[in-house]
Amino acid sequence: MSEKNELLTTNRKALTINLDEAKYGTFAEIGAGQEVARIFFQAGGASRTVAKTISAYDMAFSDAIYGKAARYVSEERLALMLNHEYQLLLERLAHTRGDRSTFFVFANTVATKGYKGNEAHGWLGVRFQSEPGGAPSEVVLHVRMWDKENVLQQDALGIAGTNLIYAAFYYRDDPERFIQSLVDNLGVQRLEVDMLKFSGPAFTSVDNRLMSLHLVQFGLTNAVMFGPEGQVLQPAEVLYRRAVLVERGSFQPVNHVNVDMLNCATAQFVQEPAVKGKEVVVIMEITMNNLLSAGTLDPKDFLSRVDLLGELGFTAMISNYSEYYRLTSYFRRYTKEMIGVTLGISNLLEVFNEKYYEHLEGGILESFGRMFRQAVKLYIYPMRQETYDRYLQSSGGTSAGSSPTHAFSSDVLITAKNVQVAPHLRNLYAHLLENHYLDCIAGFDRDVLSIFSRDVLRRIQERDPLWETMVPAKVASAIKARKLFGYAEPVVAAAS
């Protein structure tokens, strides 16, 4: 074997597998040619590895072999392929070589860029035995190919498939290296991996949510999503042709303000003329910057946040999109329907902070042009006056060129209508407000406005029971039961 840090060529990976006497299996590929099998044949010694290759392109043939699926390029179709070919492999070969072989099936179903300009993407999977006669394990992933030419996309697919098979055999005990190796000899410029799932006895200690987080951390994709049950979701399938409402936050932990903000924004969003009657997906989003705010990634902290969002039935998303215009552009890849973003006053002021757009030739105007094109609206949650003043003071009063407005009483709320931005941006702000690119959130709970995640977290760690009143009951119960965020039972003084 090579040294740990040596980058193996694609040919070397295929040859290593071909020369491993135990590895024996089937390659089933639909949509881009038999690109992975070709690499194994070209490497030499493939007769020791390849039991069969198949490419059932015609839909009638494909349906006759694997059964019908709603879509041909889908996880459902991939599962049908893996199931059929793996069972066939065992039926025909287990009695002759099952005692000395670790059988595997590699399958993919892919759409490369066609004459109709369709999206270049696909599903890849490998099902394999860790030991002869053992129960199978499986890795499934979804990829997007960014090369402009069809032949280059096919090449990328062949390399990615080879990387996946090699990683399943030789990197399965090192999941982080497994993930990074998926783009060996490719790079993220050519291939994106936006969904990854491990299952089976070889991966009993693997948490798929954490592995998905590593996809973002290592740059293989820009965003990953999780369902309320903690299941890994494929973003395109969640977002496709749906109206989207998103709330960004730290959710450390999720509290009454987070829930009230999203509930109020949802009530307004579904009444929008462009949204009525449409399917809507509601998302709680955390940025990688927020997860890395302490300097390093804390897996337990990350899983705690996602778990608690799931407790409340929310879909969670992790992204590396610091700027909101990049986030809305990401959603635009999958849907033409309306996009809503709900945020508080402090985040609104950050949106109007020009320092974040210095890298854009058109500055803040370019960022707004990107963000507000094609039906995007911001729903602004209010802030108490005293909190607003403290925020401005902590930021030097320069976050958006504003200064404390002490003329207001402490009972007055700062909303999208009376917040102050830098003088030279006020006409721009007025334009956005008057044309309803920005709207005030209505129907909010005034009693929860003083709650902040960092305050809740501090109280949990200081054993101050008041924190329980600041979060939903389900969240409080989960934090106490699982001892999340440093929770410990309050110290009770002994009776004298």
C-alpha positions as CSV (number, residue, x, y, z in Angstrom):
1,M,0.0,0.0,0.0
2,S,1.0,3.6,-0.5
3,E,2.0,6.1,2.1
4,K,-1.0,7.7,3.8
5,N,-0.5,11.1,2.2
6,E,0.3,9.9,-1.3
7,L,-2.2,10.8,-4.0
8,L,-2.8,7.7,-6.0
9,T,-3.6,8.0,-9.7
10,T,-6.9,6.7,-10.9
11,N,-5.2,3.9,-12.8
12,R,-3.3,2.9,-9.7
13,K,-6.5,2.7,-7.7
14,A,-8.2,0.5,-10.3
15,L,-5.1,-1.7,-10.6
16,T,-4.8,-2.2,-6.9
17,I,-8.4,-3.5,-6.8
18,N,-7.8,-5.7,-9.8
19,L,-4.8,-7.3,-8.1
20,D,-6.7,-7.9,-4.9
21,E,-7.8,-11.6,-5.3
22,A,-10.8,-11.2,-2.9
23,K,-12.5,-8.3,-4.7
24,Y,-15.0,-9.5,-7.3
25,G,-18.1,-7.8,-8.6
26,T,-20.5,-6.2,-11.1
27,F,-20.5,-2.8,-12.8
28,A,-23.9,-1.5,-13.8
29,E,-23.9,1.9,-15.5
30,I,-26.6,3.9,-17.2
31,G,-26.4,7.3,-18.8
32,A,-22.7,8.2,-19.5
33,G,-21.3,5.0,-21.0
34,Q,-19.4,2.4,-19.0
35,E,-16.9,4.9,-17.9
36,V,-15.9,3.2,-14.5
37,A,-15.7,-0.3,-16.0
38,R,-13.5,1.1,-18.8
39,I,-11.0,2.4,-16.3
40,F,-10.8,-1.0,-14.6
41,F,-10.3,-2.7,-18.0
42,Q,-7.6,-0.3,-19.1
43,A,-5.7,-0.7,-15.8
44,G,-5.1,-4.4,-16.5
45,G,-6.0,-7.6,-14.7
46,A,-9.7,-6.8,-14.8
47,S,-10.6,-10.5,-15.2
48,R,-9.7,-11.0,-11.6
49,T,-12.3,-8.3,-10.5
50,V,-15.0,-7.9,-13.1
51,A,-17.8,-10.5,-13.0
52,K,-20.0,-8.6,-15.3
53,T,-20.6,-5.2,-16.8
54,I,-24.0,-4.0,-18.0
55,S,-25.4,-0.8,-19.5
56,A,-29.2,-1.0,-20.0
57,Y,-29.8,2.3,-21.8
58,D,-33.1,1.6,-23.4
59,M,-35.9,2.3,-21.0
60,A,-37.8,-0.8,-21.9
61,F,-34.7,-3.0,-21.2
62,S,-33.9,-1.1,-18.0
63,D,-37.5,-1.5,-16.7
64,A,-37.5,-5.2,-17.6
65,I,-34.3,-5.7,-15.6
66,Y,-34.6,-3.4,-12.7
67,G,-38.3,-2.5,-12.4
68,K,-39.9,0.9,-12.9
69,A,-38.9,4.0,-11.0
70,A,-40.5,7.5,-11.0
71,R,-37.3,9.0,-12.5
72,Y,-34.4,7.2,-14.2
73,V,-31.8,9.4,-12.7
74,S,-32.8,9.0,-9.0
75,E,-31.8,7.4,-5.8
76,E,-34.8,5.1,-6.3
77,R,-33.4,3.8,-9.6
78,L,-29.9,3.4,-8.1
79,A,-31.3,1.3,-5.2
80,L,-33.2,-1.0,-7.7
81,M,-29.9,-1.5,-9.7
82,L,-27.9,-2.3,-6.6
83,N,-30.5,-4.7,-5.2
84,H,-30.9,-6.6,-8.5
85,E,-27.3,-6.9,-9.4
86,Y,-26.2,-7.9,-5.8
87,Q,-28.8,-10.6,-5.5
88,L,-27.9,-11.9,-8.9
89,L,-24.2,-12.0,-8.0
90,L,-24.9,-14.1,-4.9
91,E,-27.3,-16.4,-6.7
92,R,-24.8,-17.2,-9.4
93,L,-21.4,-17.1,-7.6
94,A,-21.8,-17.6,-3.9
95,H,-21.7,-21.4,-4.1
96,T,-18.5,-21.4,-6.3
97,R,-16.4,-18.7,-4.7
98,G,-18.4,-17.1,-1.9
99,D,-15.9,-18.6,0.7
100,R,-13.0,-16.6,-0.7
101,S,-14.5,-13.5,-2.4
102,T,-15.8,-10.3,-1.0
103,F,-18.5,-9.5,-3.6
104,F,-19.4,-6.0,-4.6
105,V,-21.7,-4.1,-7.0
106,F,-21.0,-0.7,-8.3
107,A,-23.9,1.1,-10.0
108,N,-24.6,4.6,-11.4
109,T,-27.5,6.3,-13.2
110,V,-26.4,9.6,-14.7
111,A,-27.5,12.4,-17.0
112,T,-24.6,14.1,-18.7
113,K,-25.1,17.3,-20.6
114,G,-27.3,16.5,-23.6
115,Y,-28.5,18.4,-26.6
116,K,-31.4,19.7,-24.6
117,G,-29.0,21.4,-22.2
118,N,-30.1,19.2,-19.2
119,E,-28.4,19.3,-15.9
120,A,-25.3,17.1,-15.6
121,H,-25.8,15.0,-12.5
122,G,-26.1,11.5,-11.2
123,W,-26.4,8.9,-8.5
124,L,-23.5,6.5,-7.7
125,G,-23.4,3.7,-5.2
126,V,-21.4,0.7,-4.1
127,R,-22.6,-2.3,-2.1
128,F,-19.9,-4.6,-0.8
129,Q,-18.9,-7.3,1.6
130,S,-16.2,-6.6,4.2
131,E,-15.5,-10.3,4.5
132,P,-16.4,-13.4,2.5
133,G,-20.0,-14.4,3.2
134,G,-20.6,-11.2,5.3
135,A,-23.6,-8.9,5.3
136,P,-23.2,-6.1,2.8
137,S,-22.5,-2.4,3.5
138,E,-23.3,0.4,1.2
139,V,-22.3,3.9,0.2
140,V,-24.6,6.1,-2.0
141,L,-23.8,9.6,-3.2
142,H,-25.2,12.2,-5.6
143,V,-22.8,14.2,-7.8
144,R,-23.0,17.2,-10.1
145,M,-20.5,17.5,-13.0
146,W,-19.4,21.0,-13.9
147,D,-17.4,20.4,-17.1
148,K,-19.0,22.0,-20.1
149,E,-18.2,19.2,-22.6
150,N,-20.0,15.9,-22.5
151,V,-16.8,13.9,-22.9
152,L,-15.2,15.6,-19.9
153,Q,-18.2,14.9,-17.8
154,Q,-17.9,11.2,-18.7
155,D,-14.3,11.3,-17.8
156,A,-15.1,12.9,-14.4
157,L,-17.7,10.3,-13.8
158,G,-15.3,7.4,-14.4
159,I,-12.7,8.9,-12.0
160,A,-15.4,9.6,-9.3
161,G,-16.7,6.0,-9.6
162,T,-13.2,4.6,-9.2
163,N,-12.5,6.8,-6.2
164,L,-15.7,5.6,-4.6
165,I,-15.0,1.9,-5.0
166,Y,-11.4,2.3,-3.8
167,A,-12.5,4.3,-0.8
168,A,-15.1,1.7,0.1
169,F,-12.4,-1.0,0.2
170,Y,-9.4,0.9,1.7
171,Y,-10.6,4.1,3.4
172,R,-13.8,2.9,5.2
173,D,-12.1,3.1,8.6
174,D,-11.1,6.7,8.0
175,P,-14.4,8.5,7.0
176,E,-12.8,12.0,6.6
177,R,-10.2,10.6,4.3
178,F,-12.9,8.7,2.5
179,I,-14.8,11.9,1.8
180,Q,-11.7,13.9,0.6
181,S,-10.6,11.1,-1.7
182,L,-13.9,11.2,-3.7
183,V,-12.5,14.1,-5.7
184,D,-8.9,12.8,-6.1
185,N,-7.5,13.6,-9.5
186,L,-10.6,15.8,-10.2
187,G,-11.0,18.7,-7.7
188,V,-14.2,20.4,-6.7
189,Q,-14.0,22.6,-9.9
190,R,-15.1,19.5,-11.9
191,L,-17.3,17.6,-9.5
192,E,-19.6,18.4,-6.6
193,V,-20.8,15.8,-4.1
194,D,-23.9,17.2,-2.5
195,M,-25.3,14.1,-0.8
196,L,-23.6,11.1,0.9
197,K,-24.9,8.2,2.9
198,F,-23.2,5.2,4.6
199,S,-25.0,2.1,5.8
200,G,-24.3,-1.5,6.9
201,P,-21.9,-3.2,9.3
202,A,-18.8,-1.5,8.0
203,F,-20.2,1.9,9.1
204,T,-21.9,1.2,12.4
205,S,-20.0,4.1,14.0
206,V,-20.6,6.6,11.2
207,D,-23.1,9.4,11.7
208,N,-24.3,10.4,8.2
209,R,-25.1,13.9,9.3
210,L,-21.5,14.5,10.4
211,M,-20.2,13.0,7.2
212,S,-22.5,15.4,5.3
213,L,-21.1,18.3,7.3
214,H,-17.6,17.2,6.2
215,L,-18.7,17.6,2.6
216,V,-19.2,21.3,3.2
217,Q,-16.2,21.6,5.5
218,F,-13.8,20.1,2.9
219,G,-15.4,22.0,0.0
220,L,-17.0,19.1,-1.9
221,T,-20.3,21.0,-1.8
222,N,-21.7,24.3,-0.5
223,A,-24.8,23.0,1.3
224,V,-26.3,19.9,2.9
225,M,-29.7,19.3,4.3
226,F,-31.3,17.1,7.0
227,G,-34.9,16.1,7.6
228,P,-36.7,16.2,11.0
229,E,-35.7,12.6,11.7
230,G,-32.1,13.4,11.1
231,Q,-32.0,11.8,7.7
232,V,-29.7,13.1,5.0
233,L,-31.6,14.8,2.2
234,Q,-30.6,15.5,-1.4
235,P,-31.1,19.3,-1.8
236,A,-32.5,19.2,-5.4
237,E,-35.2,16.8,-4.3
238,V,-36.2,19.0,-1.4
239,L,-36.1,22.3,-3.3
240,Y,-37.2,21.3,-6.8
241,R,-40.0,23.6,-8.0
242,R,-41.0,24.6,-4.5
243,A,-41.3,28.0,-2.9
244,V,-38.6,28.4,-0.2
245,L,-38.6,30.2,3.2
246,V,-35.4,30.2,5.2
247,E,-34.3,31.4,8.6
248,R,-30.6,31.8,9.4
249,G,-29.4,31.4,13.0
250,S,-27.0,29.8,15.4
251,F,-29.8,27.8,17.1
252,Q,-27.5,27.1,20.0
253,P,-30.1,26.2,21.2
254,V,-33.2,26.9,19.2
255,N,-35.4,29.2,21.3
256,H,-38.8,30.9,21.4
257,V,-37.6,33.8,19.2
258,N,-36.4,31.5,16.5
259,V,-39.7,29.6,16.4
260,D,-41.8,32.8,16.6
261,M,-39.9,34.4,13.8
262,L,-40.3,31.5,11.5
263,N,-43.9,30.9,12.3
264,C,-44.9,34.5,11.7
265,A,-42.9,34.7,8.5
266,T,-44.4,31.5,7.3
267,A,-47.9,32.8,7.9
268,Q,-47.1,35.9,5.7
269,F,-45.2,33.9,3.1
270,V,-48.0,31.5,2.3
271,Q,-50.3,34.4,1.7
272,E,-48.1,35.9,-1.0
273,P,-50.0,35.9,-4.3
274,A,-47.0,34.1,-5.9
275,V,-47.0,31.4,-3.2
276,K,-50.7,30.6,-2.8
277,G,-51.4,27.0,-3.8
278,K,-47.7,26.2,-4.3
279,E,-45.6,23.6,-2.4
280,V,-43.5,25.4,0.3
281,V,-40.4,24.1,2.0
282,V,-39.3,25.8,5.3
283,I,-35.7,25.6,6.3
284,M,-33.6,26.5,9.4
285,E,-30.0,27.3,8.1
286,I,-26.7,27.5,9.9
287,T,-23.5,28.7,8.2
288,M,-20.2,27.0,8.5
289,N,-18.8,30.3,9.8
290,N,-21.1,30.0,12.8
291,L,-20.2,26.4,13.5
292,L,-16.5,27.3,13.3
293,S,-16.9,30.5,15.4
294,A,-15.0,28.9,18.3
295,G,-12.1,28.1,16.0
296,T,-12.7,24.4,15.5
297,L,-15.6,22.2,14.5
298,D,-17.3,20.6,17.5
299,P,-19.2,17.6,16.2
300,K,-21.2,17.2,19.4
301,D,-22.3,20.9,19.3
302,F,-23.3,20.5,15.6
303,L,-25.3,17.3,16.2
304,S,-27.0,18.9,19.2
305,R,-28.2,21.9,17.1
306,V,-29.5,19.7,14.3
307,D,-31.2,17.2,16.7
308,L,-33.1,20.0,18.5
309,L,-34.3,21.5,15.2
310,G,-35.5,18.0,14.3
311,E,-37.3,17.7,17.6
312,L,-39.5,20.6,16.5
313,G,-40.1,19.2,13.0
314,F,-37.8,21.5,11.1
315,T,-35.6,20.8,8.1
316,A,-32.0,21.9,8.7
317,M,-29.4,23.1,6.3
318,I,-25.7,23.8,6.7
319,S,-24.1,26.1,4.1
320,N,-20.9,28.0,3.5
321,Y,-22.9,31.0,2.1
322,S,-22.0,33.9,4.4
323,E,-23.7,36.4,2.2
324,Y,-27.5,36.2,1.7
325,Y,-27.3,36.9,-2.0
326,R,-25.3,33.7,-2.4
327,L,-27.8,31.7,-0.4
328,T,-30.7,32.9,-2.5
329,S,-28.7,32.2,-5.7
330,Y,-28.2,28.6,-4.4
331,F,-31.9,28.1,-4.1
332,R,-32.4,29.5,-7.6
333,R,-30.5,26.5,-9.0
334,Y,-33.5,24.3,-8.1
335,T,-36.6,26.5,-8.2
336,K,-38.2,29.4,-10.0
337,E,-40.7,29.9,-7.2
338,M,-40.7,32.7,-4.7
339,I,-37.9,32.7,-2.0
340,G,-38.4,34.3,1.4
341,V,-35.7,35.0,4.0
342,T,-36.6,35.9,7.6
343,L,-34.1,37.8,9.7
344,G,-33.8,40.1,12.6
345,I,-32.8,43.8,12.7
346,S,-29.1,43.1,13.5
347,N,-28.8,40.8,10.5
348,L,-30.6,43.3,8.3
349,L,-28.0,45.9,9.2
350,E,-25.3,43.4,8.3
351,V,-27.0,42.9,4.9
352,F,-26.5,46.7,4.4
353,N,-22.9,46.6,5.5
354,E,-20.8,47.4,2.4
355,K,-17.6,45.8,3.6
356,Y,-19.1,42.4,2.7
357,Y,-19.3,43.3,-1.0
358,E,-15.9,44.9,-1.6
359,H,-15.0,41.9,-3.7
360,L,-17.9,42.6,-6.1
361,E,-17.2,45.0,-8.9
362,G,-20.7,46.5,-8.5
363,G,-20.5,46.5,-4.7
364,I,-23.7,46.5,-2.7
365,L,-25.8,47.3,-5.7
366,E,-24.5,44.1,-7.5
367,S,-25.2,42.0,-4.4
368,F,-28.8,43.3,-4.1
369,G,-29.3,42.8,-7.8
370,R,-28.4,39.2,-7.4
371,M,-30.4,38.7,-4.2
372,F,-33.7,40.3,-5.1
373,R,-34.0,39.1,-8.7
374,Q,-36.9,36.7,-9.5
375,A,-39.2,37.1,-6.5
376,V,-37.2,37.3,-3.3
377,K,-38.5,39.0,-0.2
378,L,-37.0,39.6,3.3
379,Y,-39.3,39.4,6.3
380,I,-37.9,41.5,9.1
381,Y,-38.4,40.6,12.8
382,P,-38.4,43.5,15.2
383,M,-36.0,44.3,18.0
384,R,-36.4,46.2,21.3
385,Q,-35.0,49.7,21.3
386,E,-32.6,49.0,24.2
387,T,-31.3,45.9,22.5
388,Y,-30.8,47.9,19.3
389,D,-28.8,50.5,21.1
390,R,-26.6,47.9,22.7
391,Y,-26.0,46.2,19.3
392,L,-24.9,49.5,17.8
393,Q,-22.6,50.3,20.7
394,S,-21.0,46.9,20.5
395,S,-20.4,47.3,16.8
396,G,-19.0,50.8,17.2
397,G,-22.2,52.3,15.8
398,T,-20.9,51.7,12.4
399,S,-22.5,48.5,11.3
400,A,-24.5,50.3,8.7
401,G,-23.5,53.9,9.4
402,S,-26.2,54.1,12.1
403,S,-26.1,55.6,15.6
404,P,-28.2,55.0,18.7
405,T,-31.5,56.7,18.5
406,H,-32.2,57.6,22.2
407,A,-35.2,59.7,21.2
408,F,-37.2,56.5,21.3
409,S,-38.6,55.2,24.6
410,S,-37.6,51.7,25.7
411,D,-41.1,50.5,24.8
412,V,-40.6,51.3,21.2
413,L,-39.6,48.6,18.8
414,I,-37.1,48.9,15.9
415,T,-38.7,47.5,12.8
416,A,-38.0,47.5,9.0
417,K,-39.9,50.8,8.9
418,N,-37.8,52.9,11.4
419,V,-34.4,51.3,11.4
420,Q,-31.6,53.6,10.3
421,V,-29.1,52.7,7.6
422,A,-26.1,54.7,6.4
423,P,-27.3,58.1,4.9
424,H,-26.0,57.3,1.4
425,L,-28.0,54.0,1.4
426,R,-31.3,55.4,2.6
427,N,-32.8,56.0,-0.8
428,L,-31.9,52.5,-1.8
429,Y,-33.4,51.2,1.4
430,A,-36.6,53.2,0.9
431,H,-36.9,51.8,-2.6
432,L,-36.7,48.2,-1.3
433,L,-39.2,48.9,1.4
434,E,-41.7,50.8,-0.8
435,N,-41.6,48.0,-3.4
436,H,-42.0,45.3,-0.7
437,Y,-38.7,43.6,-1.2
438,L,-38.6,44.1,2.6
439,D,-41.6,43.6,4.8
440,C,-42.2,43.9,8.6
441,I,-43.2,40.7,10.3
442,A,-46.6,41.0,11.9
443,G,-48.3,39.0,14.7
444,F,-45.1,38.4,16.7
445,D,-44.9,37.6,20.4
446,R,-43.7,40.8,22.1
447,D,-42.9,38.8,25.3
448,V,-40.1,36.8,23.7
449,L,-38.2,39.6,22.1
450,S,-35.6,39.8,24.9
451,I,-34.5,36.1,24.3
452,F,-31.1,35.5,22.7
453,S,-29.4,32.2,22.0
454,R,-26.1,33.2,23.7
455,D,-28.0,34.2,26.8
456,V,-29.9,30.8,26.8
457,L,-26.6,29.0,26.4
458,R,-24.9,31.0,29.2
459,R,-27.8,30.2,31.6
460,I,-27.7,26.5,30.7
461,Q,-23.9,26.3,31.5
462,E,-24.4,28.4,34.7
463,R,-27.2,26.1,35.9
464,D,-29.7,28.9,35.9
465,P,-33.1,27.2,35.6
466,L,-34.6,30.4,33.9
467,W,-33.3,29.0,30.6
468,E,-36.1,26.5,30.5
469,T,-38.6,29.3,30.0
470,M,-36.7,30.6,27.0
471,V,-37.0,27.5,24.8
472,P,-39.8,25.3,23.6
473,A,-40.8,22.5,26.1
474,K,-39.6,19.7,23.7
475,V,-36.2,21.4,23.4
476,A,-35.9,21.8,27.2
477,S,-36.7,18.1,27.7
478,A,-34.2,17.0,25.1
479,I,-31.4,19.2,26.5
480,K,-31.9,17.8,30.0
481,A,-32.3,14.2,28.9
482,R,-29.2,14.2,26.7
483,K,-27.2,16.7,28.7
484,L,-26.6,19.0,25.7
485,F,-24.7,22.3,25.6
486,G,-23.0,21.5,28.9
487,Y,-26.2,21.0,30.8
488,A,-25.9,19.6,34.4
489,E,-28.5,19.1,37.1
490,P,-28.8,22.2,39.3
491,V,-27.0,21.9,42.6
492,V,-29.6,21.5,45.4
493,A,-28.4,22.8,48.8
494,A,-28.5,20.1,51.6
495,A,-31.2,20.6,54.3
496,S,-29.8,21.7,57.6
